[in-house]
Amino acid sequence: MTQLKKRTTASTLLADKQAQRKQVWLTAYDTPSATLAEIAGVDVILVGDSLGMVSLGFDSTIPVSLEDMMHHTAAVVRGRDKAWVVCDLPFGSYQQSPEQAFEAAAKVLQQTGCDAVKIEGGQHMAATIAFLSERGIAVVAHIGLTPQSVKKFGGFKKQGGNPKAAEVIFQDAMSVSQTGAVAVVLECIPDDLAARITAAIEIPTIGIGAGKDCDGQVLVWHDLLGLSEKNPPFAPAYANLREQITNAIGQWSEDVRTGKQP
């Protein structure tokens, strides 16, 4: 395991792309998880609104509130030293107008101490990205499968599967890159489309279900560690903590009932 030597910044991310150094992003939602991620050498910790599904029991990210995101992001910031921390702006907190997005982003930055915010959407969010960037806020864009639009998509489905849809996503990437985003998450799009985008834009592309040619990769904490009941096909589990935890609790329960503990 490699511990980070220096603080990750937005400039670091751009330098990594230029040097063709792969970036490692991982979600985390609390202080000990952030600390462990950093010890293991993660460059960026994303406090995703995925916490609604993996931690809060919702069936989508839509019910997650700005207060939820700030609560968890502040906890992550307390656990990091050098990793760059990104907070998702949740559904309904930024789509209405650039001014609404700025109010939400400023509140997040002031009250949590994180480094950047992430918003979903491509060309239709370009004005918002520009508005935030011009006012000193680091913005990570998110295109392809955007979970906050799951009701529109009709489920968590791969995007960009035909030439017309692929071209829309490509133009989304060009738009967010040109209007000030510092990085863009590409979720569940064809590998060749992700490779084309990565070669065409100047900012880092961070893939999740988008192939190996992206500038970096991100996974959800629970998927990576085998805590999820079922992983997406693009998310390998590098451990089986779900089984280990249930076995440990089951053994302790048995010991309590038989008098072996305490």
Secondary structure, DSSP 4 states (H G I P E B T S, - for coil): -----S---HHHHHHHHHTTPPEEEEE--SHHHHHHHHHTT-SEEEE-TTHHHHTS--SSSTT--HHHHHHHHHHHHHH-SSSEEEEEPPTTSSSS-HHHHHHHHHHHHHHH--SEEEEE-SGGGHHHHHHHHHTT--EEEEEES-GGGHHHHTSS-----SHHHHHHHHHHHHHHHHTT-SEEEEES--HHHHHHHHHH-SSPEEEESS-TTSSEEEE-HHHHTT-SSS--TT---S--HHHHHHHHHHHHHHHHHHT---
